[in-house]
Amino acid sequence: MTSPALLPGLRPVPGSPSGTPGRAPGPLMIVVGGVPGAGKSTLLARVADDVPGGVVLDPDRHRRRIAGRLPSWVPYDTYRWAVHTLHAVATLANVVRGPRTDAPLLVHDTATRERRRESLGLLARVRGWDPVLVAVDVSLEDALDGQLDRGRVVQPDEFVRHWERWTAQRSALAASDGGPRGPWSSVYLMPRCDAYRQVRDLARRRTDVVAAGTPRTHPGEARDADRPSAA
């Protein structure tokens, strides 16, 4: 497993969502990516509160629904497959259906599987979305702590695969600038403490997108965004 200390430095990719030249971009589909434990569910829940009307697709909602119908002693591992299957079906259905309003679509995905990630972006573009990827970068230690804090730890071999794919693709994501002809209009790679405001501002179609490392959070906001929870 690659040590996080050996990875290249982060930088946000400049630019804003843009559509095909000569045509106004469609409603945003924002994919929030990151390894398990990166805090994607926490981020999406906060953005959902701040951007009313947005559609949030997060597997944690399916997990809570299924857990509420089962005895408390049933371990999550026994129905993890059902949670992720339901999430995948819901994501595909919403993307293929295309936008019905101007409201953004926010999607939880690890985004560590390159082919699946790029296929999702291309499909979204074909169906009329303006696809944007926000990749949440955390250290190995923070990702593991995030899983422990949420009480659901990914199997070690599965997490190693996620982490190795992430570290192998991280440099390419940092160098990507997106564009109207690729899978993503824009790609943003940044630490967890900056990702909340980035996603929120994108969802609101703001132009004052926060650059990684810029201290523009209000007191207490960075602490909330940096609190690890469901991946």
Buried (B, 14 or more C-beta within 10 A) or exposed (E): EEEBEEBEEBBBBEBBBBBEEEEEBBBBBBBBBBBBBBBBBBBBBBBBEBBEEBBBBBBBBBBEEBBEEEEEEEEBEEBBEEBEEBBBEBBEEBBEEBBEEEBBBBBBBBBBBEEEBBEBBBBBBEBBBBBBBBBBBBBBEBBBBBBEBBEBBBEEEEBEBBBEBBBEBBEEBBEBEBEBEBBBBBBBBBBBBBBBBBBBBBBBBEEEBBEBEEEEBEEEBBEEBBEBBBB
